[in-house]
Amino acid sequence: MQPVAQMSGTPLHTHRPDASRTLLAGTCQVDLDLTRPVPPEVESIPLAAGLERAVPRRQMQFRAGRYCAMRALAALDPRFGRSPIDRATTGAPVWPEGVTGSITHTDDYASAAVAWTAHTVSLGIDTERVMSTPQAQDVGSLLASAAELRHCDAAGLSSLEAFTFVFSAKESVFKCLHPLVGRMFEFDDVRVFGVDAAAKAFHVRIVKDLSEAFPSGTLLEGRFAVDRGRVHTGISLGTPWQS
Ligand SMILES: CC(C)(COP(=O)(O)OP(=O)(O)OC[C@H]1O[C@@H](n2cnc3c(N)ncnc32)[C@H](O)[C@@H]1OP(=O)(O)O)[C@@H](O)C(=O)NCCC(=O)NCCS
């Protein structure tokens, strides 16, 4: 069977210029079409060890994520070129020296964001398709507490968007913090609150000691968007002098 996928959509490069107008962050996102052949520039991206026997859908998601990451790195600094991005034993991408970043993908979407570590200690991004009612009934109560859902309700999110948003926000927190704390933590160890639809912002409180640098009580701020049946969330940890 032919591998099936196609990238479409315009890569988005956003940036936050400082006084010298240096590019501080790069992002790239693509829509995926599982019914079309994979473009050669994506097909040629090497798979991480262990993915050679994965199903084509998983291989395509990995390559699409890496494609976005390479585009985002090139937006940050063209000298990064098309160097492959390794995968650590934890599953986290291994970024070039001086860079941090994050990758996410669904069946029809992939995205990556990168930033210089001089300005951003760590990043976590996550995109999820809005859950179906059976999915929310199956797992919703494991992912989101009644209090978290009330914060989402106050921000005008539907019940399915709310379950998906809380899940995604916690996945973003995990991707941002896991490389720093070096240990697993659970959905219950993180509480989402202060969801502000107008500002597309939310807050997170860590409620368990994850490390010396991230004790219980640590507060983080994230951004979110609900768009075309998808929920996008992101957490970025600035360097101390910025926070
Ligand atoms: C790893 C995990 C976060 C991925 O999230 P997901 O929603 O299933 O999948 P996404 O497509 O959004 O993200 C997958 C990407 O995350 C990245 N990733 C995987 N492990 C990671 C880690 N430890 N740290 C940072 N990023 C990681 C990878 O780039 C991966 O894509 P790739 O394998 O193609 O390179 C999730 O599967 C997981 O294991 N979570 C742990 C439990 C948890 O979230 N607890 C909540 C704590 S609040």
The ligand as an SDF file (V2000), in Angstrom:
LIG
                    3D

 48 50  0  0  0  0  0  0  0  0999 V2000
    4.2060   12.4130   25.4490 C   0  0  0  0  0  0  0  0  0  0  0  0
    2.8200   13.0050   25.4240 C   0  0  0  0  0  0  0  0  0  0  0  0
    2.8340   14.3050   26.2290 C   0  0  0  0  0  0  0  0  0  0  0  0
    2.4410   13.3130   23.9550 C   0  0  0  0  0  0  0  0  0  0  0  0
    1.2290   13.9930   23.8510 O   0  0  0  0  0  0  0  0  0  0  0  0
    0.0900   13.5400   22.8070 P   0  0  0  0  0  0  0  0  0  0  0  0
   -1.0350   14.4970   22.9610 O   0  0  0  0  0  0  0  0  0  0  0  0
   -0.1790   12.0860   23.0200 O   0  0  0  0  0  0  0  0  0  0  0  0
    0.7510   13.6640   21.3660 O   0  0  0  0  0  0  0  0  0  0  0  0
    1.2180   14.9360   20.5410 P   0  0  0  0  0  0  0  0  0  0  0  0
    1.1060   14.5930   19.1240 O   0  0  0  0  0  0  0  0  0  0  0  0
    0.5600   16.1920   20.9720 O   0  0  0  0  0  0  0  0  0  0  0  0
    2.7580   15.0660   20.9200 O   0  0  0  0  0  0  0  0  0  0  0  0
    3.6600   14.0900   20.5340 C   0  0  0  0  0  0  0  0  0  0  0  0
    5.0370   14.7120   20.5680 C   0  0  0  0  0  0  0  0  0  0  0  0
    5.3700   15.0850   21.9080 O   0  0  0  0  0  0  0  0  0  0  0  0
    6.7890   15.1200   21.9910 C   0  0  0  0  0  0  0  0  0  0  0  0
    7.1720   14.4480   23.2310 N   0  0  0  0  0  0  0  0  0  0  0  0
    7.1100   13.1240   23.5250 C   0  0  0  0  0  0  0  0  0  0  0  0
    7.5710   12.9090   24.7610 N   0  0  0  0  0  0  0  0  0  0  0  0
    7.9520   14.1100   25.2600 C   0  0  0  0  0  0  0  0  0  0  0  0
    8.5280   14.5140   26.5010 C   0  0  0  0  0  0  0  0  0  0  0  0
    8.8150   13.6430   27.4810 N   0  0  0  0  0  0  0  0  0  0  0  0
    8.7870   15.8250   26.6770 N   0  0  0  0  0  0  0  0  0  0  0  0
    8.5160   16.7340   25.7080 C   0  0  0  0  0  0  0  0  0  0  0  0
    7.9650   16.4030   24.5060 N   0  0  0  0  0  0  0  0  0  0  0  0
    7.6980   15.0950   24.3030 C   0  0  0  0  0  0  0  0  0  0  0  0
    7.3370   14.3990   20.7680 C   0  0  0  0  0  0  0  0  0  0  0  0
    7.8600   15.3450   19.8730 O   0  0  0  0  0  0  0  0  0  0  0  0
    6.1010   13.7280   20.1930 C   0  0  0  0  0  0  0  0  0  0  0  0
    6.0760   13.6020   18.7860 O   0  0  0  0  0  0  0  0  0  0  0  0
    7.0810   12.5950   18.0140 P   0  0  0  0  0  0  0  0  0  0  0  0
    7.1230   11.3160   18.8090 O   0  0  0  0  0  0  0  0  0  0  0  0
    6.4520   12.4340   16.6810 O   0  0  0  0  0  0  0  0  0  0  0  0
    8.3960   13.3220   18.0210 O   0  0  0  0  0  0  0  0  0  0  0  0
    1.7450   12.0520   26.0370 C   0  0  0  0  0  0  0  0  0  0  0  0
    1.5280   10.9510   25.2060 O   0  0  0  0  0  0  0  0  0  0  0  0
    2.1740   11.5310   27.3900 C   0  0  0  0  0  0  0  0  0  0  0  0
    2.8320   10.5140   27.5220 O   0  0  0  0  0  0  0  0  0  0  0  0
    1.7980   12.2180   28.4850 N   0  0  0  0  0  0  0  0  0  0  0  0
    2.2460   11.8360   29.7740 C   0  0  0  0  0  0  0  0  0  0  0  0
    1.1670   11.9010   30.7900 C   0  0  0  0  0  0  0  0  0  0  0  0
    0.6690   13.2750   30.9960 C   0  0  0  0  0  0  0  0  0  0  0  0
    0.4680   14.0390   30.0820 O   0  0  0  0  0  0  0  0  0  0  0  0
    0.4250   13.6320   32.2160 N   0  0  0  0  0  0  0  0  0  0  0  0
   -0.1430   14.9370   32.4510 C   0  0  0  0  0  0  0  0  0  0  0  0
    0.7120   15.6600   33.3490 C   0  0  0  0  0  0  0  0  0  0  0  0
   -0.0590   17.1400   33.7620 S   0  0  0  0  0  0  0  0  0  0  0  0
  1  2  1  0
  2  3  1  0
  2  4  1  0
  2 36  1  0
  4  5  1  0
  5  6  1  0
  6  7  2  0
  6  8  1  0
  6  9  1  0
  9 10  1  0
 10 11  2  0
 10 12  1  0
 10 13  1  0
 13 14  1  0
 14 15  1  0
 15 16  1  0
 15 30  1  0
 16 17  1  0
 17 18  1  0
 17 28  1  0
 18 19  1  0
 18 27  1  0
 19 20  2  0
 20 21  1  0
 21 22  1  0
 21 27  2  0
 22 23  1  0
 22 24  2  0
 24 25  1  0
 25 26  2  0
 26 27  1  0
 28 29  1  0
 28 30  1  0
 30 31  1  0
 31 32  1  0
 32 33  2  0
 32 34  1  0
 32 35  1  0
 36 37  1  0
 36 38  1  0
 38 39  2  0
 38 40  1  0
 40 41  1  0
 41 42  1  0
 42 43  1  0
 43 44  2  0
 43 45  1  0
 45 46  1  0
 46 47  1  0
 47 48  1  0
M  END
$$$$
